[in-house]
Amino acid sequence: MPDHTDIYRNQTHLYDRMISRQPDLAERIDRIRPHEGLDIVDLGAGTGRLTAVLAPKAASVTALDASSSMLEVTASKLRRTGLTNWRCTAADHRSLPLADDSADLLVCGWSLCYLAGSDVPGWEAHVAQALAEMRRVLRPGGTLLLLETMGTGTEVPDPPAFLKPYYALLTQKYCFAHETFRLDYTFESLKEAEETARFFFGEDLAAKTTRNNWVTLPECAGVWWLHMPAEA
């Protein structure tokens, strides 16, 4: 399996090119919580796949990630737009450098999973700590929205076994609403599809991509969301 930590530090542009082959998620987010005029936090922002599409309509957007290399890509994208309503800051999910009650919407895509896999010692405590921090920074009536994989190289939801306990915890203990959807990668050629699959997912998926002639690599995703109570 490729070393994702190394990718996030040293191969950010290749990673960004890969996720650019997936659909824009602004409309799906808006169906859960319309984001126009909101103060938004993008936690685990990476190279800005969510930050960049939410910033144009947001009152403000704060992009947080453990990787400063990833945030450099995000900042470069945002500077090119001419927008000034954003900032990028390195941070850990479990200790957010943000004030209490400072955001209306917090999105967290494909990142909490790195703390929440059942193979990570103390994963349930990590999840509890991260969710507590997210709740802390949300205002009354705010919305917490998580996005995670439900399986790559599959046309129906089939999440990795090590993430299933985490997903169950979100719905059963923390009462998140949940739905799944397709988020396929659409490449320009089979060669690009195979090379990208190998780069991020490993040899097995690269071979499966070639075997199935997948110029469009199927991907299933999940979204979990929780609306904070409004003030009485």
Secondary structure, 3 states (H helix, E strand, C coil): CCCHHHHHHHCHHHHHHHHCCCCCCHHHHHHHCCCCCCEEEEECCCCCCCHHHHHHHCCEEEEEECCHHHHHHHHHHHHHHCCCCEEEEECECCECCCCCCCEEEEEEECCCHHHHCCCCCCHHHHHHHHHHHHHHHEEEEEEEEEEEEEEECCCCCCCCHHHHHHHHHHHHCCCCEEEEEECCEECCCHHHHHHHHHHHHCHHHHHHHHHCCCCEECEEEEEEEEECCCCC
